[in-house]
């Protein structure tokens, strides 16, 4: 079963558990985010990514420049280990990790969680790739991915046991929209999947196909951005 189907099944299951009022709030928040123009400001194919160095789950600093010396890097921005959609995506990426590496690429996942919470996410999902902590969403902001969780959504999160200030070590209630990038060794984006809909993610099977066909010397790129919002 593909990640896309797993996500669709999860969405049906979670939607069935939510009160109608909460469903409406989430739907309105999703439409507001879609209409905010955030997609106009995200980094796209051909753009150069900012240089960055972030702590991993055990506090060691990982420098993107060092990773790019070995070839392309796949960067996945996710909301946090508390998000069931993110967990499915991370688990799917873990299954695809051998093929990603076989195609000469390095995989890293980035969220605004604290390193301690990133470590919990890595252990819970048995991840064999770096999980980096972008506290304050500084890097995600450079990629144009950051939004503020609406006040009307926050009480619902709390009722579901989601404590964003504790997870992220900040009171800003900022999150990145889900995004996956393939970055060439020269730092230019070769492919991007960016979605304001947190239920939609890049399927690793498609990612591997792109990596297999990636020509890092021609710097030709393709783009796929999804604009669907959750029901």
MISELUM-108851 format. One record per residue: x, y, z of N, C-alpha, C in turn; residue in one letter. Coordinates in pm, whole numbers, m for minus. Layout:
<atoms>
    n_px    n_py    n_pz   ca_px   ca_py   ca_pz    c_px    c_py    c_pz  aa
       X       Y       Z       X       Y       Z       X       Y       Z   a
...
</atoms>
This chain:
<atoms>
    n_px    n_py    n_pz   ca_px   ca_py   ca_pz    c_px    c_py    c_pz  aa
      84    m119       0       0       0       0      88     125       0   x
      51     226     m77     131     348     m89     109     439      31   x
     202     531      52     185     630     158      59     712     135   x
      32     747      11     m87     827     m18    m215     757      28   x
    m222     625       5    m339     550      49    m344     538     200   x
    m228     517     262    m222     511     408    m269     641     471   x
    m227     752     411    m269     884     462    m419     905     446   x
    m472     862     332    m615     875     308    m695     792     408   x
    m648     670     436    m716     584     534    m708     645     673   x
    m592     699     708    m576     763     838    m670     883     851   x
    m681     960     745    m767    1079     749    m913    1040     771   x
    m957     933     705   m1094     885     725   m1115     843     870   x
   m1017     771     924   m1028     724    1062   m1033     840    1162   x
    m943     937    1145    m937    1049    1239   m1058    1140    1225   x
   m1103    1159    1101   m1221    1244    1079   m1344    1184    1148   x
   m1353    1052    1151   m1468     987    1213   m1469    1005    1365   x
   m1355    1039    1421   m1343    1054    1566   m1363    1198    1612   x
   m1360    1293    1518   m1369    1433    1554   m1514    1481    1560   x
   m1546    1569    1655   m1679    1632    1655   m1696    1717    1530   x
   m1818    1736    1488   m1846    1813    1367   m1792    1955    1378   x
   m1801    2014    1496   m1751    2150    1514   m1601    2157    1490   x
   m1528    2057    1539   m1383    2054    1519   m1350    2035    1372   x
   m1426    1949    1304   m1403    1929    1161   m1418    2060    1085   x
   m1520    2137    1122   m1545    2264    1053   m1431    2362    1078   x
   m1382    2365    1201   m1273    2456    1236   m1148    2420    1155   x
   m1115    2291    1149    m999    2248    1073   m1014    2281     924   x
   m1135    2260     872   m1158    2287     731   m1142    2436     701   x
   m1198    2521     787   m1187    2665     767   m1042    2711     779   x
    m970    2653     875    m829    2690     893    m748    2649     771   x
    m780    2533     715    m710    2487     596    m734    2578     476   x
    m858    2622     460    m890    2712     350    m823    2848     370   x
    m821    2894     494    m756    3022     523    m607    3016     489   x
    m544    2904     523    m402    2889     493    m378    2883     343   x
    m462    2809     274    m450    2799     128    m463    2935      63   x
    m556    3017     113    m583    3148      55    m490    3257     105   x
    m399    3221     195    m310    3321     255    m199    3365     160   x
    m178    3288      54     m70    3320     m39      64    3261       0   x
      64    3172      99     190    3115     147     266    3043      37   x
     194    2981     m57     260    2905    m163     341    2995    m257   x
     308    3123    m259     378    3215    m348     519    3246    m297   x
     544    3216    m171     671    3256    m110     763    3139     m79   x
     721    3016    m110     805    2901     m82     916    2889    m185   x
    1030    2832    m145    1138    2808    m239    1095    2706    m344   x
    1145    2725    m465    1101    2644    m578    1222    2587    m653   x
    1194    2501    m751    1299    2444    m832    1387    2552    m892   x
    1517    2529    m884    1612    2626    m936    1662    2723    m831   x
    1587    2740    m722    1632    2828    m613    1746    2760    m537   x
    1834    2842    m485    1941    2791    m399    1890    2787    m255   x
    1916    2677    m186    1874    2669     m46    1971    2748      40   x
    1924    2799     154    2017    2868     245    2114    2769     309   x
    2234    2814     338    2327    2730     411    2277    2719     555   x
    2285    2599     610    2239    2582     748    2311    2470     819   x
    2310    2477     950    2363    2372    1036    2269    2361    1155   x
    2214    2242    1177    2114    2222    1282    2153    2104    1369   x
    2109    2106    1497    2137    1992    1584    2049    1873    1550   x
    2109    1754    1560    2030    1633    1540    1968    1589    1672   x
    1915    1469    1674    1839    1424    1791    1924    1407    1916   x
    2057    1397    1900    2143    1385    2018    2232    1508    2035   x
    2193    1616    1969    2260    1744    1990    2381    1770    1903   x
    2418    1677    1818    2532    1698    1728    2488    1785    1610   x
    2571    1880    1573    2537    1972    1465    2564    1908    1330   x
    2464    1913    1243    2473    1859    1108    2472    1976    1011   x
    2577    1986     929    2592    2095     834    2551    2047     695   x
    2459    2118     633    2409    2079     501    2522    2077     399   x
    2622    2164     413    2732    2169     318    2812    2039     320   x
    2825    1980     437    2895    1853     448    2817    1741     379   x
    2685    1743     396    2602    1640     334    2604    1650     182   x
    2603    1773     131    2599    1794     m13    2728    1751     m82   x
    2836    1740      m8    2962    1693     m66    2950    1549    m116   x
    2857    1476     m58    2840    1334     m95    2738    1314    m206   x
    2667    1420    m244    2566    1407    m348    2436    1475    m310   x
    2325    1443    m379    2196    1508    m352    2149    1480    m209   x
    2070    1573    m158    2011    1557     m24    1860    1572     m35   x
    1789    1479      24    1643    1487      35    1611    1548     171   x
    1539    1658     169    1501    1728     292    1350    1720     308   x
    1306    1667     420    1163    1658     449    1130    1742     572   x
    1050    1846     552    1001    1927     663     870    1867     713   x
     863    1837     843     740    1783     901     703    1863    1026   x
     580    1850    1070     529    1934    1178     579    1891    1315   x
     586    1760    1339     633    1711    1468     592    1567    1490   x
     655    1504    1587     624    1365    1616     485    1344    1671   x
     422    1450    1719     285    1443    1771     182    1428    1659   x
     223    1454    1536     131    1453    1420     127    1313    1360   x
      12    1246    1360       5    1109    1306      35    1102    1157   x
       4    1208    1083      35    1211     940     187    1216     921   x
     253    1294    1005     400    1302     999     463    1167    1032   x
     408    1099    1132     462     969    1171     452     870    1056   x
     339     869     986     325     781     870     427     815     763   x
     446     944     740     543     986     639     684     943     678   x
     722     965     804     856     928     849     879     777     838   x
     777     700     874     789     554     864     804     510     719   x
     731     576     629     742     543     487     880     581     433   x
     933     694     478    1067     734     437    1172     636     487   x
    1151     584     609    1244     485     663    1246     359     576   x
    1129     315     534    1122     196     447    1193     221     315   x
    1187     346     269    1248     379     139    1395     417     152   x
    1445     428     275    1581     477     297    1687     398     219   x
    1683     264     218    1787     192     142    1791     230      m6   x
    1673     249     m68    1670     287    m209    1715     430    m229   x
    1678     518    m135    1723     657    m142    1875     662    m139   x
    1933     587     m47    2079     584     m35    2143     516    m155   x
    2077     413    m209    2131     343    m325    2139     433    m447   x
    2058     536    m448    2060     633    m558    2148     753    m526   x
    2235     736    m426    2337     837    m397    2292     955    m316   x
    2173     948    m257    2120    1062    m184    2123    1039     m33   x
    2127    1150      40    2117    1150     186    1981    1205     225   x
    1920    1147     328    1788    1190     374    1798    1254     511   x
    1735    1370     526    1722    1433     657    1578    1482     673   x
    1527    1476     796    1394    1528     826    1411    1642     926   x
    1330    1746     912    1345    1867     993    1210    1908    1049   x
    1207    1940    1179    1086    1991    1243    1126    2096    1346   x
    1029    2173    1397    1060    2272    1500    1070    2214    1641   x
    1060    2083    1655    1066    2021    1786    1204    2041    1851   x
    1207    2038    1981    1333    2043    2054    1412    1915    2024   x
    1545    1917    2043    1623    1795    2020    1572    1676    2101   x
    1532    1698    2225    1481    1588    2306    1357    1526    2243   x
    1267    1610    2195    1146    1558    2132    1176    1497    1996   x
    1277    1551    1927    1320    1490    1801    1375    1350    1827   x
    1447    1335    1937    1500    1204    1974    1385    1106    1999   x
    1282    1152    2068    1165    1067    2093    1099    1026    1962   x
    1089    1121    1869    1031    1092    1738    1114     989    1664   x
    1245    1006    1670    1334     912    1600    1324     772    1659   x
    1322     763    1791    1316     633    1856    1180     566    1836   x
    1074     645    1846     939     591    1832     917     531    1694   x
     977     592    1593     956     547    1455    1073     465    1401   x
    1172     435    1488    1288     354    1449    1354     408    1323   x
    1388     535    1326    1443     601    1208    1594     586    1200   x
    1642     559    1081    1785     543    1059    1846     660     985   x
    1776     772     980    1829     892     916    1823    1008    1015   x
    1894    1115     983    1902    1229    1074    1767    1300    1088   x
    1731    1330    1213    1613    1409    1244    1664    1537    1310   x
    1651    1649    1240    1711    1774    1284    1609    1866    1349   x
    1659    1947    1441    1574    2037    1519    1591    2181    1472   x
    1485    2236    1417    1483    2375    1369    1399    2459    1465   x
    1448    2473    1587    1371    2548    1687    1354    2693    1645   x
    1233    2742    1662    1201    2877    1617    1169    2885    1470   x
    1175    2770    1401    1142    2764    1257    1225    2860    1173   x
    1349    2886    1215    1431    2981    1142    1459    2934    1000   x
    1496    2807     987    1522    2754     853    1395    2742     772   x
    1289    2689     834    1161    2676     764    1112    2811     715   x
    1140    2916     792    1100    3051     750    1179    3092     625   x
    1308    3057     620    1388    3088     501    1336    3015     378   x
    1275    2899     400    1215    2824     289    1074    2873     256   x
    1021    2966     336     888    3020     312     774    2931     356   x
     800    2844     454     703    2741     491     624    2770     618   x
     656    2875     690     603    2893     825     467    2963     828   x
     379    2911     912     251    2976     940     223    2965    1089   x
     130    3045    1136      90    3043    1277     m41    2968    1292   x
     m44    2871    1381    m167    2795    1405    m273    2892    1458   x
    m390    2899    1393    m494    2993    1435    m539    2968    1579   x
    m579    3074    1645    m623    3062    1784    m742    2967    1798   x
    m829    2963    1696    m947    2877    1705    m910    2729    1699   x
    m790    2698    1648    m746    2559    1637    m678    2512    1766   x
    m617    2604    1839    m534    2568    1955    m609    2491    2064   x
    m732    2531    2099    m804    2452    2200    m833    2309    2156   x
    m854    2289    2026    m878    2154    1975    m751    2072    1988   x
    m638    2131    1953    m510    2062    1973    m493    2021    2119   x
    m522    2113    2208    m507    2084    2351    m597    1970    2394   x
    m719    1968    2341    m813    1860    2376    m766    1725    2323   x
    m683    1728    2220    m628    1605    2163    m494    1567    2226   x
    m452    1645    2324    m326    1616    2392    m203    1668    2321   x
    m222    1761    2229    m111    1818    2153     m69    1949    2219   x
      51    1952    2275     103    2069    2345     218    2125    2262   x
     189    2216    2172     291    2270    2083     401    2346    2156   x
     368    2430    2255     476    2499    2327     574    2402    2391   x
     524    2291    2446     613    2192    2507     694    2119    2401   x
     631    2086    2288     700    2013    2182     811    2096    2119   x
     784    2225    2102     876    2310    2028     961    2401    2116   x
     930    2405    2244    1004    2493    2333     983    2639    2301   x
     864    2674    2252     833    2812    2213     683    2834    2224   x
     645    2959    2249     504    2994    2265     444    3056    2139   x
     513    3043    2028     470    3112    1906     358    3042    1831   x
     342    2912    1853     243    2831    1781     268    2834    1630   x
     395    2842    1592     431    2838    1451     469    2696    1409   x
     431    2661    1287     462    2530    1229     502    2549    1082   x
     576    2453    1027     600    2454     883     490    2376     811   x
     455    2419     691     369    2334     610     455    2220     557   x
     398    2102     536     477    1988     489     545    2018     356   x
     671    1977     346     746    2001     223     858    1899     210   x
     884    1857      87     995    1768      59    1073    1825     m59   x
    1204    1831     m43    1292    1886    m146    1401    1785    m181   x
    1436    1782    m309    1560    1718    m351    1655    1830    m388   x
    1771    1832    m323    1867    1939    m345    1992    1881    m411   x
    2031    1940    m523    2152    1897    m591    2275    1930    m509   x
    2388    1868    m544    2511    1888    m468    2561    2031    m474   x
    2513    2110    m571    2552    2251    m578    2461    2341    m494   x
    2364    2280    m424    2275    2356    m338    2149    2407    m404   x
    2130    2372    m531    2009    2416    m603    1899    2312    m589   x
    1777    2358    m574    1663    2268    m561    1630    2208    m697   x
    1629    2075    m702    1597    2003    m826    1450    1964    m832   x
    1389    1950    m716    1249    1906    m711    1188    1951    m579   x
    1060    1989    m584     993    2028    m460     850    1980    m456   x
     810    1935    m340     670    1903    m310     635    1987    m188   x
     543    2079    m205     504    2168     m96     352    2172     m88   x
     297    2152      31     152    2147      44     104    2218     170   x
       5    2306     158     m55    2366     277    m151    2271     348   x
    m175    2155     286    m264    2054     343    m179    1950     416   x
    m188    1947     548    m102    1858     627    m132    1711     606   x
    m242    1677     539    m275    1537     513    m209    1486     385   x
    m144    1574     310     m83    1537     183      70    1538     198   x
     137    1433     152     282    1423     162     340    1362      34   x
     468    1383      15     537    1323     m99     549    1173     m78   x
     501    1096    m174     512     950    m164     656     910    m196   x
     721     835    m107     861     795    m130     882     720    m261   x
     784     643    m307     799     570    m433     820     667    m548   x
     746     777    m548     764     879    m651     898     949    m633   x
     937     968    m509    1064    1033    m478    1181     953    m535   x
    1175     824    m518    1282     737    m568    1289     740    m720   x
    1173     742    m785    1171     753    m931    1240     880    m976   x
    1212     989    m907    1275    1118    m940    1425    1111    m920   x
    1468    1051    m810    1611    1038    m783    1681     956    m892   x
    1616     850    m937    1675     766   m1040    1696     843   m1170   x
    1605     936   m1197    1612    1011   m1322    1682    1145   m1306   x
    1731    1171   m1186    1791    1302   m1159    1926    1315   m1228   x
    1943    1421   m1304    2070    1451   m1369    2127    1573   m1301   x
    2222    1553   m1211    2275    1665   m1132    2366    1756   m1212   x
    2405    1714   m1331    2493    1799   m1410    2415    1896   m1498   x
    2298    1852   m1546    2218    1939   m1632    2137    2038   m1553   x
    2116    2004   m1422    2037    2089   m1332    1895    2112   m1386   x
    1846    2017   m1468    1708    2025   m1511    1620    1991   m1391   x
    1506    2056   m1381    1422    2032   m1265    1276    2024   m1303   x
    1206    1960   m1215    1062    1949   m1229     997    1997   m1100   x
     869    2024   m1109     801    2077    m992     666    2015    m975   x
     636    1981    m848     501    1935    m816     460    1999    m685   x
     359    2084    m689     306    2144    m568     158    2107    m560   x
     117    2060    m448     m24    2024    m433     m96    2130    m353   x
    m215    2164    m396    m289    2273    m333    m418    2223    m265   x
    m431    2090    m257    m554    2037    m198    m559    2066     m49   x
    m676    2085       1    m695    2104     144    m777    1989     199   x
    m756    1959     324    m826    1846     384    m974    1876     401   x
   m1052    1770     389   m1198    1785     408   m1231    1787     556   x
</atoms>
